């Protein structure tokens, strides 16, 4: 049976290096956080996609 962990606060947006990967923890509207582990090249591609997104102030 899986351990039941109490839900802690949503917490801030954070990006940390863990082992060989980079972990993004993003708070979600309505509670909880989205947790995604990526390779460094995927992080760079995501950053580039965000930079090229229409509607962002530069």
PAVOMAR-914118 format. One record per residue: x negated, y negated, z of N, C-alpha, C in turn; residue in three letters; residue number from 1. Coordinates in steps of 0.1 Angstrom, whole numbers, always signed. Each point is the difference from the previous one (the first is absolute). Example, Ala and Ser with C-alpha at 12.3 -4.5 7.8 and 13.67 -1.06 7.14 Angstrom:
residues 2
+-------+-------+-------+-------+-------+-------+-------+-------+-------+-----+-----+
|  n_c1 |  n_c2 |  n_c3 | ca_c1 | ca_c2 | ca_c3 |  c_c1 |  c_c2 |  c_c3 |  aa |   i |
+-------+-------+-------+-------+-------+-------+-------+-------+-------+-----+-----+
|  -132 |   +57 |   +78 |    +9 |   -12 |    +0 |    -9 |   -12 |    +0 | ALA |   1 |
|    +4 |   -11 |    -7 |    -9 |   -11 |    +0 |    +8 |   -11 |    +8 | SER |   2 |
+-------+-------+-------+-------+-------+-------+-------+-------+-------+-----+-----+
end
This chain:
residues 58
+-------+-------+-------+-------+-------+-------+-------+-------+-------+-----+-----+
|  n_c1 |  n_c2 |  n_c3 | ca_c1 | ca_c2 | ca_c3 |  c_c1 |  c_c2 |  c_c3 |  aa |   i |
+-------+-------+-------+-------+-------+-------+-------+-------+-------+-----+-----+
|    -8 |   +12 |    +0 |    +8 |   -12 |    +0 |    -9 |   -12 |    +0 | UNK |   1 |
|    +4 |   -10 |    -8 |    -8 |   -12 |    -1 |    +1 |    -9 |   +12 | UNK |   2 |
|   -11 |    -6 |    +4 |    +1 |    -9 |   +12 |    +9 |   -12 |    -3 | UNK |   3 |
|    +8 |    -4 |    +9 |    +8 |   -12 |    -1 |    -7 |   -12 |    +5 | UNK |   4 |
|    -3 |    -9 |    -8 |    -7 |   -12 |    +4 |   +10 |   -12 |    +1 | UNK |   5 |
|    -1 |    -7 |   +11 |    +9 |   -12 |    +1 |    -3 |   -10 |   -11 | UNK |   6 |
|   +10 |    -6 |    -5 |    -2 |   -10 |   -11 |    -5 |   -13 |    +7 | UNK |   7 |
|   -11 |    -4 |    -4 |    -6 |   -13 |    +5 |    +5 |   -11 |    -8 | UNK |   8 |
|    -3 |   -12 |    +3 |    +4 |   -12 |    -8 |    -4 |    +1 |   -14 | UNK |   9 |
|    +6 |    -8 |    -8 |    -4 |    +0 |   -15 |   -14 |    -3 |    -2 | UNK |  10 |
|    -6 |    -9 |    +8 |   -14 |    -4 |    -2 |    -2 |    -8 |   -12 | UNK |  11 |
|   -12 |    -6 |    -1 |    -4 |    -8 |   -11 |    -3 |    +7 |   -13 | UNK |  12 |
|    -1 |    -6 |   -11 |    -6 |    +5 |   -12 |   -14 |    +3 |    +3 | UNK |  13 |
|    -5 |   +12 |    -3 |   -14 |    +3 |    +3 |    -6 |    +9 |   -11 | UNK |  14 |
|   -12 |    -2 |    -3 |    -7 |    +8 |   -10 |   -14 |    +4 |    +6 | UNK |  15 |
|    -2 |   +13 |    +2 |   -12 |    +4 |    +7 |    -7 |   +12 |    -8 | UNK |  16 |
|   -13 |    +1 |    +1 |    -7 |   +11 |    -6 |    +0 |   +11 |   +10 | UNK |  17 |
|    +5 |   +12 |    -4 |    +0 |   +12 |    +8 |    -6 |   +11 |    -8 | UNK |  18 |
|   -12 |    +5 |    +4 |    -7 |   +10 |    -7 |    -3 |    -5 |   -14 | UNK |  19 |
|    +3 |    +8 |   -10 |    -3 |    -4 |   -14 |   +11 |    -9 |    -6 | UNK |  20 |
|   +12 |    -1 |    +6 |   +11 |    -7 |    -5 |    +2 |   -13 |    +7 | UNK |  21 |
|   +10 |    -8 |    -6 |    +4 |   -12 |    +6 |   +15 |    +1 |    +3 | UNK |  22 |
|    +4 |    -3 |   +12 |   +14 |    +1 |    +4 |    +7 |   -13 |    +2 | UNK |  23 |
|   +11 |    -1 |    -7 |    +8 |   -12 |    +1 |   +12 |    +3 |    +8 | UNK |  24 |
|    +3 |    -8 |   +10 |   +12 |    +1 |    +9 |    +8 |   -13 |    -2 | UNK |  25 |
|   +11 |    +1 |    -6 |    +8 |   -12 |    -3 |   +14 |    +1 |    +7 | UNK |  26 |
|    +3 |   -10 |    +8 |   +13 |    -1 |    +7 |   +11 |    +0 |   -10 | UNK |  27 |
|   +11 |    +7 |    +3 |   +12 |    +0 |    -9 |   +11 |    -7 |    +7 | UNK |  28 |
|    +8 |    -7 |    -9 |   +12 |    -6 |    +5 |   +10 |   +11 |    +6 | UNK |  29 |
|    +5 |    -2 |   +11 |    +8 |   +10 |    +6 |    -7 |    +9 |   +10 | UNK |  30 |
|   -13 |    -2 |    +1 |    -8 |    +8 |   +10 |    -9 |   +10 |    -6 | UNK |  31 |
|   -10 |    +4 |    +7 |   -10 |   +10 |    -5 |   -10 |    -6 |    -9 | UNK |  32 |
|    -9 |    +8 |    -4 |   -11 |    -5 |    -9 |    -2 |   +11 |   -11 | UNK |  33 |
|    -4 |    -5 |   -12 |    -4 |    +8 |   -11 |   -15 |    +2 |    +1 | UNK |  34 |
|    -4 |   +13 |    +0 |   -14 |    +3 |    +2 |    -5 |    +7 |   -13 | UNK |  35 |
|   -10 |    -6 |    -7 |    -5 |    +6 |   -12 |   -15 |    +1 |    +1 | UNK |  36 |
|    -6 |   +12 |    -4 |   -14 |    +1 |    -1 |    -4 |    +0 |   -14 | UNK |  37 |
|   -10 |    -8 |    -3 |    -5 |    -1 |   -14 |   -15 |    +1 |    -1 | UNK |  38 |
|    -4 |    +3 |   -12 |   -15 |    +0 |    -3 |    -4 |   -15 |    -3 | UNK |  39 |
|   -13 |    -3 |    +2 |    -4 |   -14 |    -3 |    +4 |    -5 |   -14 | UNK |  40 |
|    -1 |    +8 |   -10 |    +3 |    -4 |   -13 |   +15 |    -3 |    -2 | UNK |  41 |
|    +8 |    +7 |    +7 |   +15 |    -2 |    +0 |    +3 |   -13 |    +7 | UNK |  42 |
|    -7 |    -3 |   +11 |    +2 |   -13 |    +7 |    -4 |   -12 |   -10 | UNK |  43 |
|   -11 |    +1 |    -7 |    -3 |   -10 |    -9 |   +10 |    -2 |   -11 | UNK |  44 |
|    +6 |   +11 |    -5 |   +10 |    +0 |   -11 |   +13 |    -7 |    +6 | UNK |  45 |
|    +3 |    +3 |   +12 |   +12 |    -6 |    +7 |    -2 |   -15 |    +1 | UNK |  46 |
|   -12 |    -4 |    +5 |    -3 |   -14 |    +1 |    +1 |    -7 |   -13 | UNK |  47 |
|    -5 |    +6 |   -10 |    +1 |    -6 |   -14 |   +14 |    -2 |    -4 | UNK |  48 |
|    +8 |   +11 |    +2 |   +15 |    +0 |    -4 |    +7 |   -11 |    +8 | UNK |  49 |
|    -3 |    -2 |   +13 |    +6 |   -10 |    +8 |    -4 |   -14 |    -5 | UNK |  50 |
|   -13 |    -2 |    -3 |    -4 |   -13 |    -6 |    +6 |    -4 |   -13 | UNK |  51 |
|    +4 |   +10 |    -8 |    +5 |    -2 |   -13 |   +16 |    +0 |    +0 | UNK |  52 |
|    +6 |    +1 |   +12 |   +14 |    +0 |    +1 |    +6 |   -14 |    -3 | UNK |  53 |
|   +11 |    +0 |    -8 |    +7 |   -13 |    -3 |    +6 |    -5 |   +12 | UNK |  54 |
|    +1 |   -13 |    +2 |    +7 |    -6 |   +11 |    -9 |    -3 |   +12 | UNK |  55 |
|   -12 |    +4 |    +0 |    -9 |    -3 |   +12 |    -7 |   -13 |    -2 | UNK |  56 |
|    +0 |    -8 |   +11 |    -7 |   -13 |    +0 |   -15 |    +3 |    +0 | UNK |  57 |
|    -7 |    -8 |    -8 |   -15 |    +2 |    -1 |    -6 |   -13 |    +3 | UNK |  58 |
+-------+-------+-------+-------+-------+-------+-------+-------+-------+-----+-----+
end
